[in-house]
Amino acid sequence: MANAMGIIAYTDSSVYVRGIEKYRPLAAFSYVGRYRLVDIPISNMTNSGMDVIDVYTNGDPKVLFDHIGSARHYNINNKHGHVGIIPVFTDGTPAEYVTDIQSYWNNLYNIEQDRNDYVIIAPCNFVYKVNYADLLQQHISSGADVSILYQDVNNAKDNYINCHLLEVNRQKGVSAVFRNKGVSQNAALSLSTYIMSKKTFVDLVKKAKAYSNLFWMTDILNLVAEHGDLDIRAIQYFGPVFPIYDLKSYYQSNMAMLNEANMSFFNDKNWPIYTRTNDSAPTIYFDGGTSQGALISNGCEVSGDVRNSIVGRGVKIGKGAIVNNCLLLPDAVIGDNTLLTNVIVDKDAKIIHKKEIAGYEEEPLYIARREIV
């Protein structure tokens, strides 16, 4: 069991998924038709033996309260642990400007009272699989004050814009944490995962709060790294990572799971991703409805042709419709004889009047929640 409490953090406004984030916080985003993004870090933590987890959210928390509930479906012992949801307290300030430091500050007493000696902070916008108990042991063995998980990438000039990069020396020491402005192809991409003692965490929160009301955790880590106040080390991650930082990357991260190797990595029976169960009927195919190379969730009614797409629960696809390279969120309705290509259709949207809608793989078209087209 990992001697650490888990914190699932939210991102600042520079990482924003246009359209979809208007209706729910990033943690509540649908993923691969079945999960929500928050399921991935919670499952990583519970599989690692962590049983005290706080989910911080700067959006409407209602959907997370409904989805997480008692957290029993995450294989957590509720007698000894919990998964809590902590929304921001805006005090009249727009939620996107309330920093993670401010949220930690508001909850600092409870954090200090926690029985665990270490803190592990993980994001929702990087989908990866990792044993945090192993990372914690690496952190302790290194003697570092803070450890940051990262991955070497060779396409940072056109991707991961506004995500954080690390300046790492040969000894894996971190001397800076900064935003990607698309300057270099090769970079050390921060996975926004931090490991430190609870004392170090509390000290950083207090120092950041005293320094600036607009400081985020990345800001205070960069400050202490530049000044050499703390020993910050980088731990390299070698597995697949599916990043989400804008609409395009959200679409691509989902569609990547149509690759069998990616889905096998993600859907590992030895490292399950837990989620809230949905007792709906199996999908039914009417009138010659077919699917090929697609992930179709439960409760769907398919009368058309679905190709290379991900279809959420309860979606209805009409007779003669062709759905190609699309991401359909739960309860969407696709009318008869409709042709969709490279389109994201949000929850409860209805495509019933317009018969041909197409986006691009590099720029998918987004149909908003409850919209009628």
Sine and cosine of phi, psi and omega as CSV:
sin_phi,cos_phi,sin_psi,cos_psi,sin_omega,cos_omega
0.00,0.00,0.73,-0.68,0.00,-1.00
-0.97,0.23,0.78,-0.63,0.01,-1.00
-0.99,0.12,0.89,0.46,-0.07,-1.00
-0.50,-0.86,0.60,-0.80,0.18,-0.98
-1.00,0.00,0.55,-0.83,-0.02,-1.00
-0.98,-0.18,0.68,-0.74,0.11,-0.99
-0.84,-0.55,0.85,-0.53,0.09,-1.00
-0.98,-0.20,0.92,-0.39,-0.18,-0.98
-1.00,-0.08,0.33,-0.94,0.14,-0.99
-0.97,-0.23,0.34,-0.94,-0.05,-1.00
-1.00,-0.09,0.31,-0.95,0.06,-1.00
-0.99,0.15,0.05,-1.00,-0.16,-0.99
-0.94,0.33,-0.18,0.98,0.04,-1.00
-0.95,0.30,-0.37,0.93,0.12,-0.99
-0.97,-0.23,0.96,-0.27,-0.17,-0.99
-0.60,-0.80,0.80,-0.59,0.03,-1.00
-1.00,-0.09,0.98,-0.20,-0.09,-1.00
-0.81,0.58,0.69,-0.72,0.05,-1.00
1.00,0.09,-0.91,0.41,-0.11,-0.99
-0.90,0.44,-0.65,0.76,-0.06,-1.00
-0.95,0.32,-0.19,0.98,0.07,-1.00
-0.92,0.39,-0.45,0.89,-0.15,-0.99
-0.96,-0.27,-0.28,0.96,0.00,-1.00
-0.33,-0.95,0.41,-0.91,0.05,-1.00
-0.93,0.37,0.37,-0.93,-0.04,-1.00
-0.82,0.58,-0.62,0.79,-0.02,-1.00
-0.87,0.50,-0.42,0.91,-0.06,-1.00
-0.99,-0.11,0.08,1.00,0.00,-1.00
-0.88,0.47,0.64,-0.77,0.13,-0.99
-0.93,0.37,0.63,-0.78,0.01,-1.00
-0.67,-0.74,0.81,-0.59,0.01,-1.00
0.82,0.57,0.51,0.86,0.11,-0.99
0.97,0.23,-0.26,0.97,-0.11,-0.99
-0.85,-0.53,-0.62,0.78,-0.14,-0.99
-0.99,-0.15,0.14,-0.99,0.30,-0.95
-0.90,-0.43,0.46,-0.89,-0.12,-0.99
-0.85,0.53,-0.53,0.85,-0.02,-1.00
-0.89,0.45,-0.39,0.92,-0.02,-1.00
-0.88,0.47,-0.54,0.84,-0.10,-0.99
-0.93,0.36,-0.82,0.57,0.02,-1.00
-0.91,0.42,-0.59,0.81,0.05,-1.00
-0.88,0.47,-0.69,0.72,-0.01,-1.00
-0.91,0.42,-0.66,0.75,0.08,-1.00
-0.84,0.54,-0.66,0.75,-0.04,-1.00
-0.95,0.32,-0.73,0.69,-0.02,-1.00
-0.93,0.37,-0.59,0.81,0.08,-1.00
-0.90,0.43,-0.42,0.91,0.02,-1.00
-1.00,0.05,0.04,1.00,0.03,-1.00
1.00,0.03,0.26,0.97,0.04,-1.00
-1.00,-0.03,0.71,-0.71,-0.05,-1.00
-0.77,-0.64,0.15,0.99,0.13,-0.99
-0.84,-0.55,0.95,-0.31,-0.12,-0.99
-0.71,-0.70,0.76,-0.65,0.08,-1.00
-0.90,-0.44,0.77,-0.63,0.03,-1.00
-0.97,-0.24,0.91,-0.41,0.03,-1.00
-1.00,-0.07,0.71,-0.71,-0.03,-1.00
-0.63,-0.77,0.69,-0.72,0.03,-1.00
-0.96,-0.29,0.38,0.93,0.11,-0.99
-0.83,-0.55,-0.07,-1.00,0.01,-1.00
-0.86,0.52,0.90,-0.44,-0.11,-0.99
-0.99,0.13,-0.06,1.00,-0.14,-0.99
-0.82,0.57,-0.72,0.69,-0.06,-1.00
-0.91,0.42,-0.52,0.85,0.04,-1.00
-0.96,0.30,-0.62,0.78,0.09,-1.00
-0.86,0.50,-0.68,0.74,0.01,-1.00
-0.92,0.40,-0.66,0.75,-0.10,-0.99
-0.97,0.25,-0.71,0.71,-0.06,-1.00
-0.98,0.19,-0.65,0.76,0.05,-1.00
0.80,0.60,-0.77,-0.64,0.00,-1.00
-0.98,0.18,-0.17,0.99,0.02,-1.00
0.95,0.31,0.21,0.98,0.01,-1.00
-0.89,0.45,-0.52,0.86,-0.03,-1.00
-0.95,0.33,-0.12,0.99,0.08,-1.00
-1.00,-0.05,0.21,0.98,0.04,-1.00
0.87,0.50,0.71,0.70,0.00,-1.00
-0.91,-0.42,0.60,-0.80,0.01,-1.00
-0.99,0.12,0.97,-0.26,-0.08,-1.00
-0.94,0.35,-0.27,0.96,0.03,-1.00
-0.96,0.29,-0.48,0.88,-0.06,-1.00
-0.92,-0.39,-0.32,0.95,-0.06,-1.00
-0.68,-0.73,-0.11,-0.99,0.01,-1.00
-0.26,-0.97,0.34,-0.94,0.24,-0.97
-0.89,-0.45,0.93,-0.36,-0.03,-1.00
-0.98,-0.21,0.45,-0.89,0.06,-1.00
-0.91,-0.43,0.83,-0.55,-0.07,-1.00
-0.85,-0.52,0.98,-0.20,0.07,-1.00
-0.97,0.22,0.35,-0.94,0.00,-1.00
-0.96,0.28,0.45,-0.89,0.14,-0.99
-0.96,-0.27,0.96,-0.28,-0.19,-0.98
-0.99,0.16,-0.52,0.86,-0.04,-1.00
0.80,0.60,0.64,0.77,0.03,-1.00
1.00,0.03,-0.19,0.98,0.02,-1.00
-1.00,0.08,0.65,-0.76,0.08,-1.00
-0.81,0.58,0.68,-0.74,-0.13,-0.99
-0.84,0.54,-0.55,0.84,-0.06,-1.00
-0.93,0.36,-0.23,0.97,0.02,-1.00
-0.98,-0.18,0.01,1.00,0.07,-1.00
-1.00,0.06,0.91,-0.42,-0.12,-0.99
-0.96,0.26,0.32,-0.95,0.09,-1.00
-0.89,0.45,-0.56,0.83,0.05,-1.00
-0.86,0.51,-0.67,0.74,0.00,-1.00
-0.89,0.46,-0.65,0.76,0.02,-1.00
-0.91,0.41,-0.65,0.76,0.05,-1.00
-0.91,0.41,-0.63,0.77,0.01,-1.00
-0.87,0.49,-0.68,0.73,0.00,-1.00
-0.90,0.43,-0.44,0.90,-0.05,-1.00
-0.94,-0.35,0.27,0.96,-0.17,-0.99
-0.89,0.45,-0.60,0.80,-0.01,-1.00
-0.86,0.50,-0.72,0.69,-0.02,-1.00
-0.91,0.41,-0.58,0.81,0.04,-1.00
-0.91,0.41,-0.69,0.72,-0.01,-1.00
-0.90,0.44,-0.50,0.86,-0.02,-1.00
-0.99,0.15,-0.19,0.98,-0.04,-1.00
-0.90,0.44,0.54,-0.84,-0.09,-1.00
-0.97,0.24,-0.32,0.95,-0.06,-1.00
-0.98,0.22,0.47,-0.88,-0.04,-1.00
-1.00,-0.05,-0.27,0.96,-0.07,-1.00
-0.80,-0.60,0.30,-0.95,0.03,-1.00
-0.80,-0.60,0.73,-0.68,0.12,-0.99
-0.86,-0.51,0.86,-0.52,-0.01,-1.00
-0.96,-0.27,0.77,-0.64,0.00,-1.00
-0.72,-0.69,0.48,-0.88,0.01,-1.00
-0.99,-0.11,0.12,-0.99,0.12,-0.99
-0.99,-0.17,-0.27,0.96,-0.16,-0.99
-1.00,-0.07,0.13,0.99,0.18,-0.98
-0.85,-0.53,0.90,-0.44,0.00,-1.00
-1.00,-0.04,0.91,-0.42,0.03,-1.00
-0.43,-0.90,0.18,-0.98,-0.04,-1.00
-0.85,-0.53,0.83,-0.56,-0.05,-1.00
-0.43,-0.90,0.53,-0.85,0.09,-1.00
-1.00,-0.05,0.95,-0.31,-0.05,-1.00
-0.94,0.35,-0.42,0.91,0.06,-1.00
-0.90,0.44,-0.64,0.77,0.06,-1.00
-0.91,0.40,-0.67,0.74,0.03,-1.00
-0.90,0.44,-0.64,0.77,0.01,-1.00
-0.89,0.46,-0.66,0.75,0.02,-1.00
-0.91,0.42,-0.64,0.77,0.07,-1.00
-0.87,0.49,-0.67,0.74,0.00,-1.00
-0.89,0.46,-0.74,0.67,-0.03,-1.00
-0.90,0.43,-0.68,0.74,-0.03,-1.00
-0.91,0.42,-0.52,0.86,-0.04,-1.00
-0.96,0.27,-0.39,0.92,-0.06,-1.00
0.98,0.21,0.15,0.99,-0.02,-1.00
-0.95,0.31,0.41,-0.91,0.12,-0.99
-0.98,0.19,-0.63,0.77,0.00,-1.00
-0.67,-0.75,0.68,-0.74,0.13,-0.99
-0.89,-0.46,0.65,-0.76,-0.01,-1.00
-0.83,-0.55,0.78,-0.62,0.04,-1.00
-0.99,0.16,0.69,-0.72,-0.01,-1.00
-0.57,-0.82,0.21,-0.98,0.09,-1.00
-0.69,-0.73,0.70,-0.72,0.10,-0.99
-0.96,0.28,0.77,-0.64,0.02,-1.00
-0.80,-0.60,0.44,-0.90,-0.01,-1.00
-0.86,-0.50,0.34,0.94,-0.01,-1.00
-0.68,-0.73,0.57,0.82,-0.10,-0.99
-0.97,0.24,-0.20,0.98,-0.03,-1.00
-0.94,0.33,-0.52,0.85,-0.04,-1.00
-0.91,-0.42,-0.15,0.99,-0.05,-1.00
-0.79,-0.61,0.23,-0.97,0.05,-1.00
0.87,0.48,0.44,0.90,-0.01,-1.00
-0.88,0.48,0.74,-0.67,-0.03,-1.00
0.97,0.25,-0.07,1.00,0.18,-0.98
-0.96,0.29,0.21,-0.98,-0.06,-1.00
-1.00,-0.06,0.65,-0.76,0.08,-1.00
-0.91,-0.41,0.33,-0.94,0.03,-1.00
-0.90,-0.44,0.57,-0.82,0.20,-0.98
-0.99,-0.15,0.94,-0.35,-0.16,-0.99
-0.88,-0.48,0.75,-0.66,0.05,-1.00
-1.00,-0.01,-0.02,-1.00,-0.08,-1.00
-0.91,0.42,-0.42,0.91,0.02,-1.00
-1.00,0.00,0.20,0.98,0.00,-1.00
0.93,0.38,0.36,0.93,0.12,-0.99
-0.99,0.16,0.61,-0.79,-0.01,-1.00
-0.98,-0.21,0.85,-0.53,-0.01,-1.00
-0.95,-0.30,-0.15,0.99,0.03,-1.00
-0.29,-0.96,0.52,-0.85,0.13,-0.99
-0.81,-0.58,0.88,-0.47,-0.12,-0.99
-0.59,-0.81,0.28,-0.96,-0.04,-1.00
-0.99,0.16,0.55,-0.83,0.07,-1.00
-0.98,0.18,0.89,-0.46,0.05,-1.00
-0.96,-0.28,0.24,0.97,0.05,-1.00
0.97,0.26,0.55,0.84,-0.04,-1.00
-1.00,0.06,-0.67,0.74,-0.10,-1.00
-0.83,-0.56,0.51,-0.86,0.06,-1.00
-0.97,0.26,-0.73,0.68,-0.05,-1.00
-1.00,-0.01,0.77,-0.64,-0.06,-1.00
-0.38,-0.92,0.33,-0.94,0.12,-0.99
-0.99,-0.14,0.98,-0.22,-0.05,-1.00
-0.99,0.16,0.88,-0.48,0.08,-1.00
-0.94,0.35,0.73,-0.68,0.08,-1.00
-1.00,-0.03,0.26,0.97,0.09,-1.00
0.81,0.59,0.53,0.84,0.02,-1.00
-0.91,-0.42,0.87,-0.50,-0.14,-0.99
-0.83,-0.56,0.65,-0.76,0.03,-1.00
-0.81,-0.58,0.77,-0.64,-0.01,-1.00
-0.31,-0.95,0.24,-0.97,0.10,-1.00
-0.94,0.33,0.37,-0.93,0.02,-1.00
-0.89,0.46,-0.60,0.80,0.03,-1.00
-0.89,0.46,-0.70,0.71,0.02,-1.00
-0.89,0.45,-0.66,0.75,0.03,-1.00
-0.86,0.51,-0.76,0.65,-0.02,-1.00
-0.88,0.47,-0.67,0.74,0.02,-1.00
-0.88,0.47,-0.65,0.76,0.01,-1.00
-0.91,0.40,-0.66,0.75,0.02,-1.00
-0.89,0.46,-0.71,0.71,-0.01,-1.00
-0.91,0.41,-0.65,0.76,0.00,-1.00
-0.92,0.40,-0.67,0.74,0.01,-1.00
-0.91,0.42,-0.66,0.75,-0.01,-1.00
-0.90,0.44,-0.62,0.78,0.01,-1.00
-0.96,0.28,-0.47,0.88,-0.09,-1.00
-0.99,0.15,-0.71,0.71,-0.02,-1.00
-0.33,-0.94,0.69,-0.72,0.06,-1.00
-0.95,0.32,-0.19,0.98,0.00,-1.00
-0.95,-0.30,0.20,0.98,0.02,-1.00
-0.98,0.21,0.70,-0.71,0.17,-0.99
-0.98,-0.18,0.14,-0.99,0.02,-1.00
-0.85,0.53,-0.63,0.77,0.02,-1.00
-0.89,0.46,-0.57,0.82,0.00,-1.00
-0.91,0.41,-0.71,0.70,-0.03,-1.00
-0.95,0.32,-0.55,0.83,0.07,-1.00
-0.91,0.41,-0.65,0.76,0.05,-1.00
-0.90,0.43,-0.64,0.77,-0.01,-1.00
-0.89,0.45,-0.74,0.67,-0.03,-1.00
-0.95,0.31,-0.47,0.88,0.06,-1.00
-0.93,0.37,-0.70,0.71,-0.01,-1.00
-0.91,0.42,-0.60,0.80,-0.02,-1.00
-1.00,0.07,-0.17,0.99,-0.01,-1.00
0.94,0.34,0.41,0.91,-0.03,-1.00
-0.95,0.31,-0.48,0.88,0.01,-1.00
-0.75,-0.66,0.42,-0.91,0.08,-1.00
-1.00,0.05,0.97,-0.25,-0.02,-1.00
-0.95,-0.31,0.83,-0.56,-0.03,-1.00
-0.89,-0.45,0.44,-0.90,0.05,-1.00
-0.96,-0.27,0.68,-0.74,0.09,-1.00
-0.92,-0.40,0.86,-0.52,-0.08,-1.00
-0.99,0.17,0.68,-0.74,0.05,-1.00
-0.95,-0.31,0.75,-0.66,-0.11,-0.99
-0.94,-0.33,-0.12,0.99,-0.03,-1.00
-0.99,0.12,0.06,-1.00,0.05,-1.00
-0.91,0.42,0.60,-0.80,0.08,-1.00
-0.77,-0.64,0.72,-0.70,0.00,-1.00
-0.89,-0.46,0.99,-0.13,-0.13,-0.99
-0.99,0.12,0.48,-0.87,0.07,-1.00
-0.72,-0.69,0.92,-0.38,-0.01,-1.00
-0.63,-0.78,-0.08,1.00,0.12,-0.99
-0.34,-0.94,-0.05,-1.00,-0.08,-1.00
-0.90,0.45,-0.67,0.74,-0.01,-1.00
-0.87,0.48,-0.74,0.68,-0.04,-1.00
-0.93,0.36,-0.52,0.86,0.08,-1.00
-0.90,0.45,-0.70,0.71,0.04,-1.00
-0.89,0.46,-0.74,0.67,-0.05,-1.00
-0.93,0.38,-0.59,0.80,0.02,-1.00
-0.89,0.45,-0.65,0.76,0.08,-1.00
-0.92,0.39,-0.76,0.65,-0.09,-1.00
-0.91,0.41,-0.41,0.91,0.04,-1.00
-0.88,0.48,-0.41,0.91,-0.03,-1.00
-0.97,0.25,-0.10,0.99,0.14,-0.99
-0.97,0.25,-0.24,0.97,0.13,-0.99
-0.98,0.21,0.81,-0.59,-0.11,-0.99
-0.87,0.49,-0.62,0.78,-0.02,-1.00
-0.91,0.42,-0.66,0.76,0.02,-1.00
-0.91,0.42,-0.69,0.73,-0.03,-1.00
-0.92,0.38,-0.57,0.82,0.04,-1.00
-0.91,0.41,-0.62,0.78,0.06,-1.00
-0.90,0.43,-0.71,0.71,-0.07,-1.00
-0.95,0.32,-0.65,0.76,-0.10,-1.00
-0.98,-0.19,0.88,0.47,-0.07,-1.00
-1.00,0.01,0.85,-0.52,-0.04,-1.00
-0.90,0.43,-0.38,0.92,0.03,-1.00
-1.00,0.06,-0.14,0.99,0.02,-1.00
-0.60,-0.80,0.95,0.32,-0.16,-0.99
-0.93,0.37,0.54,-0.84,0.16,-0.99
-0.99,-0.17,0.92,-0.40,-0.06,-1.00
-1.00,0.09,0.48,-0.88,0.08,-1.00
-0.42,-0.91,0.19,-0.98,0.03,-1.00
-0.94,0.33,0.76,-0.65,-0.02,-1.00
-0.96,0.27,0.46,-0.89,0.01,-1.00
-0.75,-0.67,0.95,-0.32,-0.10,-1.00
-0.99,0.11,0.93,0.37,0.03,-1.00
-0.96,-0.28,0.29,-0.96,-0.01,-1.00
-0.94,0.34,0.37,-0.93,0.09,-1.00
-0.88,0.47,0.35,-0.94,0.07,-1.00
-0.91,0.41,0.61,-0.79,0.01,-1.00
-0.86,-0.52,0.64,-0.77,0.00,-1.00
-0.95,-0.30,0.85,-0.52,0.01,-1.00
-0.95,-0.30,0.38,-0.92,0.24,-0.97
0.75,0.66,0.65,0.76,0.04,-1.00
0.98,0.20,0.31,0.95,0.05,-1.00
-0.86,0.50,0.62,-0.79,-0.06,-1.00
-0.65,-0.76,0.30,-0.95,0.12,-0.99
-0.58,-0.82,0.54,-0.84,-0.01,-1.00
-0.56,-0.83,0.81,-0.59,0.01,-1.00
0.88,0.48,0.56,0.83,-0.09,-1.00
-0.82,-0.58,0.37,-0.93,0.14,-0.99
-0.94,-0.34,0.92,-0.39,-0.06,-1.00
-0.93,-0.37,0.84,-0.54,-0.02,-1.00
-0.99,0.17,0.12,-0.99,0.02,-1.00
-0.91,0.41,0.38,-0.93,0.15,-0.99
0.98,0.21,0.16,0.99,-0.03,-1.00
-1.00,0.03,0.39,-0.92,0.12,-0.99
-0.84,-0.55,0.91,-0.41,-0.12,-0.99
-0.89,-0.45,0.91,-0.41,0.09,-1.00
-0.92,-0.39,-0.11,0.99,-0.01,-1.00
-0.95,-0.33,-0.43,-0.90,-0.07,-1.00
-0.89,-0.46,0.87,-0.50,-0.02,-1.00
-0.93,-0.38,0.82,-0.57,-0.05,-1.00
-0.76,-0.65,0.75,-0.66,0.12,-0.99
0.73,0.68,0.74,0.67,-0.06,-1.00
-0.71,-0.70,0.29,-0.96,0.09,-1.00
-0.89,-0.45,0.82,-0.57,-0.12,-0.99
-0.86,-0.52,0.85,-0.52,-0.02,-1.00
-0.97,0.25,0.04,-1.00,-0.08,-1.00
-0.90,0.43,0.61,-0.79,0.17,-0.99
0.95,0.30,0.26,0.96,0.00,-1.00
-0.98,0.21,0.60,-0.80,0.04,-1.00
-0.90,-0.44,0.82,-0.58,-0.03,-1.00
-0.86,-0.50,0.89,-0.47,-0.16,-0.99
-0.95,0.30,0.17,-0.99,-0.02,-1.00
-0.91,0.42,0.73,-0.69,0.03,-1.00
0.98,0.18,-0.06,1.00,0.02,-1.00
-0.96,0.29,0.55,-0.83,0.08,-1.00
-0.83,-0.56,0.87,-0.49,-0.02,-1.00
-0.91,-0.42,0.91,-0.42,-0.12,-0.99
-0.76,-0.64,0.82,-0.57,0.02,-1.00
0.84,0.55,0.70,0.71,-0.07,-1.00
-0.88,-0.47,0.37,-0.93,0.10,-1.00
-0.86,-0.50,0.95,-0.33,-0.04,-1.00
-0.95,-0.31,0.88,-0.48,0.01,-1.00
-0.99,0.15,0.24,-0.97,-0.15,-0.99
-0.80,0.60,0.60,-0.80,0.14,-0.99
0.91,0.41,0.31,0.95,0.13,-0.99
-0.95,0.31,0.42,-0.91,0.02,-1.00
-0.81,-0.58,0.83,-0.56,0.03,-1.00
-0.92,-0.39,0.88,-0.48,-0.11,-0.99
-0.95,0.31,0.15,-0.99,0.02,-1.00
-0.87,0.50,0.60,-0.80,0.12,-0.99
0.85,0.52,0.47,0.88,0.02,-1.00
-1.00,-0.06,0.68,-0.74,0.05,-1.00
-0.93,-0.36,0.91,-0.42,0.02,-1.00
-0.89,-0.45,0.73,-0.68,0.03,-1.00
-0.65,-0.76,0.82,-0.58,0.03,-1.00
0.83,0.56,0.80,0.60,-0.05,-1.00
-0.81,-0.58,0.66,-0.75,0.19,-0.98
-0.98,-0.21,0.86,-0.51,0.01,-1.00
-0.93,-0.36,0.89,-0.45,-0.07,-1.00
-0.97,0.25,0.16,-0.99,-0.10,-0.99
-0.84,0.55,0.69,-0.72,0.09,-1.00
0.91,0.40,0.14,0.99,0.08,-1.00
-0.96,0.27,0.46,-0.89,-0.03,-1.00
-0.80,-0.60,0.86,-0.50,0.07,-1.00
-0.97,-0.24,1.00,-0.04,-0.15,-0.99
-0.79,-0.61,-0.29,0.96,-0.04,-1.00
-0.95,-0.31,-0.74,0.67,0.04,-1.00
-0.97,0.22,0.82,-0.58,-0.15,-0.99
-0.99,-0.12,-0.18,0.98,0.02,-1.00
-0.60,-0.80,0.90,-0.44,-0.03,-1.00
-0.73,-0.69,0.77,-0.64,-0.05,-1.00
-0.60,-0.80,0.65,-0.76,0.19,-0.98
-0.91,-0.42,-0.36,-0.93,0.04,-1.00
-0.84,-0.55,0.44,-0.90,0.05,-1.00
-0.86,0.52,-0.59,0.81,-0.01,-1.00
-0.99,0.13,-0.24,0.97,0.01,-1.00
-0.50,-0.86,0.98,0.20,-0.03,-1.00
-0.90,0.43,0.54,-0.84,0.05,-1.00
-0.99,0.13,0.66,-0.75,-0.04,-1.00
-0.92,-0.39,0.79,-0.61,0.10,-0.99
-0.96,-0.29,0.84,-0.54,-0.19,-0.98
-0.95,0.31,0.30,-0.95,0.01,-1.00
-0.85,0.52,0.73,-0.69,0.03,-1.00
0.89,0.45,0.17,0.99,0.00,-1.00
-0.96,0.26,0.58,-0.81,0.08,-1.00
-0.94,-0.34,0.82,-0.57,-0.05,-1.00
-0.86,-0.51,0.00,0.00,0.00,0.00
